[in-house]
């Protein structure tokens, strides 16, 4: 069990999913709120609480999926062209290498 990968599952709408699929968007944002703090298991001492990120475009079992390595999580501002609101702080989830595409 020590080698079991920790996976963060995130659902995205088509616009953001496609930008990640096309290699344009290199990070994902989540609001800086208690819900995401608990879900992301983030702390300054644990900036990489997951090994892998699985993005799904939709909620169907056959929805397209993208699987990436997770580089880490930071706290900061996001890019408006990637969905962030100006002057809003986010959890910034940094994408590593793409590992797999399913139903894309």
Buried (B, 14 or more C-beta within 10 A) or exposed (E): EEEEEEEBEBEBEEEBBBBBBEEEBBBBBBEBEEEBBEBBEBEEEEBBBBBBBBBBBBEEEEBBBBBBBBBBBBEEBBEEEBBBEEEEBBBBBBBBEEEEEEEE
